[in-house]
Amino acid sequence: MRIARFSHNGAITYGIVDDTDLVVLAGDPMFAGFDTTGERVPIADVALLAPVIPRSKVVCVGRNYRDHAAELGNDVPAAPMLFFKPNTSVIGPGDAIVLPPQSERVDFEGELAAVIGRIAKNVPAERALDYVFGYTIGNDVTARDLQRSDGQWARAKGFDTFCPLGPAIETDFDPTGDAVVTTRVNGDVRQQGPISDMIFSLADVIAYASAAFTLLPGDVILTGTPAGVGPFTAGDTVEVEISGLGILRNPARNA
């Protein structure tokens, strides 16, 4: 089942994607279930929004693909390397990534994203995927020069608009399969790698993270990016595609 969050006639609501229509839901399906209102709205008539706005945090995993660690001259971590993005960094499909004047190089990082569906604390890896509501696409936008100069990643990863998510949440997706992450800039392929190349699986990441801090419904986990990250500039359009999840497309502009 594919769930979209959208704006229509001045209201923000949720719907089940059914071909070219949205079957309108009575509330947020994460908390209210999948009861429908009986209304159908053409997707062409709505504005798709970020499928979720995390209530507390976006948890990200750094250097979770060996080739990506190597391309940046970094060692492969012995355990998941976690960091946060603030929920104010989240934008939806079609929204502009705003390039901050503080940075001279902003990079794309296409990633599989998981949306937590229920409270998770000290979850064992063998049950971790039971806590996932669904899956979507993320772009861990990074001010690469600031990441290097700051010595930690909060500012470089956390600017407003630096976490595009979308276009929808897919509840039936296998994060252990061979789905491929592809990132394009202006139609040219820059990244391409299977999620099976992750060093630490999503289940392992959830177990590791939930041992440190409680994961709440709506929290998002970005699972790392394959090799091929690189810069984009104002006027470019960045597309991240994951087989089975669709395409997340965002233009870029200067602040």
N, C-alpha and C positions, 0 to 999 in steps of 0.2 A: 504494500500500500504506500502510495506517495502522498505526502501531506504538504500543502503550501500555506504560507501565511501571506495575506495580501490586503491591499487597500482597495475599497470599492465604494463609491458614493459617500465618501467621507468617513467610512467606518473601516476598522482593521479587524479582520476575522481570519478563520482557517477553513480550508476546504480539502477534500480528497480529489486528487487529479484523476479525471476520467476522460481520456482522449483529449479533446480540445476544450473541455469544460472543467469547472470546479464544482463539486457537490459540497455545498456550504455546511459546515459543522456548527453545532449549537454553542461550542466553546472551545477552549484550548484542549486538544485531545490528550495532552500529557496529564491533565488533571480532571477533565470532564468526560473523557471517553470519546466514542465515535458516533454519538447521536447526531443526526442530521436535521436540518430545518425544512427540507423538502425543496429548497431553492437551488437552482443551478445557474452558474454565471460563466460566460465564455472567458477563457483565459485571456483572450485578446482585449477584453474590456477592463482588466484589472492591472494594478501595479503590484508585481511580486515584491515582497519584502524579505529581509533576512528571516529564514524560517524559524529562528529562535533568537531571543535576546537573553543571554545567560543572566540568571538572577545574581550570581556571585562571581563567576570566573570562567576564563578560557585557559585550560591547562594545555601546555604545548610540550612537545618532546623534541629536543635538539639533537642533531647528528644521529638520526635513527636509520639512516641508510649509509652503508660503508662508502659508496662512491661519492656521496655528498660530503661526508667528513673529509675524504681524501682531497676533493677539489678545493676545499678551503684550507688545506694543510693542517687538519686536526686529527688527533688520534680518535679511534673508535671508543666511546665511553664503556666502562665496565658495568654500568647500571644506567637506567633511563635518566637522561639529563632534562630535568623539568624546569619550566619557567612559566610565567603568566602573561596573558594579555588582559587589559581591563575590558569590561563589557562595553565601554564607550568607544572601543576600537571597531566594534562590529558594524558592518554595513551590509546591504543586500545586493542582489543581482541588479546590474545596471547602474548602481550608485557609483559616484566618482571616487577614486582613490586620490586623496589630496596630498600632493608632494610638499613636505615642509621645507621652508627656506633654510632651516638649520642643516639640511643634508644635501650633499652633492651626488650621492648615489643611493637610490632606492631599488631594491631587488624584489622580484616575485619569488614565491615558494609555494607551489601547488601541493595540496595535502588532502588526504582523507580525513574527514571530521566525524566524530561520534558524539551523539547527544545523549547525555545521561537521563534516564527516565525515573529513577527512584533513589532515595538516599542510600549512599554507598560508603561504608566505613569498614576497614579491615576485611575487604572482600577477597576471597581466595581466587586465584587465576582461573581455576576450573569452573567457577560460577560467574566470572566477571561479566561475560557478555549478556547475562540475564538482566543486568542493570542498565543496558543500553536501550533507549527508546527507538533510535533510528540513526541513519547515517546521511551525511551531506558532504559538500565540497567546501574546502577552505583555502584561503590564500594567506600565508603567514608573511605579509609584507614587512620588509626589514630595511631600515636605514643602515646599510652595511658599513658606511664610514663611521657612523656614531656607535655602532655595535663594537667596532674595533677600538675606538678612542675612549669610550666610556669604561671599558673593562667589565661591564655587566650589561644586561640586555633590556632592562625595563623601558628605557626611553626609546631605544632603537626599534623595539618591537611594538611599542604601546601607543604610538600616535593615533589620534582619531582617524578613522577610516582604514586602519592597517589590518583589519580582520574581515575581509569579505567572506560571507557565507551564503550558500544557496546552491541551486535555485529552490530546492525543496528537501524534505526529509523522507528518505526511503526506509520503511520499516523492514523490508525483506531484502537484505543485502548480506553477502558473506564476506566479512573482513579478513577471513583466512584464505580467500581464493586468489585468483590471478588477475583481478581487475587492474587496469593500467591507469596511472596518473599521467596525463599529458598537459603540458602548459604551452600555450602559443602567445606570441606577441605580434599583433597585426597579422594574424594568420600563419605566421612562421613558427614551426615547432621548436621549442627551446628545451623542454624537459620531456622525458618519457621513461617511465619505469614502473614495474609491477609492484603492487603493495606487498606481494610475497617476499620482496627483498628487504622488508623492515628487519632491523636487528632485534628489536623488542616488539613482540606482538601487542595488539591492542589489549588483549586480556592481561598480559603481563604489566602493561602500563597502568591499567585500572587498579590492579592489585597493589602495585608499587605506590601509586599516588594515594589511594584510599588508606594505606597504612600510615600516611603522614597527615592527611587532612580529609575531612568529610566532603564527598562529592554530592551535590544537590541536584534535584531534578532541573533540567535546563542547562546545567553546566555543559560545556563543550570541551572535547579533547581533540586537539590537532596532533596527528600521529607522526609527523616528520615528513621530509621532502626528499625526493630522489635527486640525483645529480643533474646538473644543468642550470642551476639558479643563475640569474643574471639581472642586469639593470633594465629598467624601462623609464620612459620620460613622458612629460606632458604631451598629450595628443595621442599617445599609444592606447591600444585596447588590449587588455590581458584576459585570456580565456584559460580556465582550468577545466579540464574534462576528465571524468572518471567513468569508465564503462559501467553502466548500470545506474549511474546517478545523474547523468546529464552534463550540462555545461554551465559553469559560473563565469559570467562575462562582466568586466568592469573597465570603464575608461579611466584615464588618468589625467589630472590637471594640476597646475600649480596652485598653491594657496593664494 
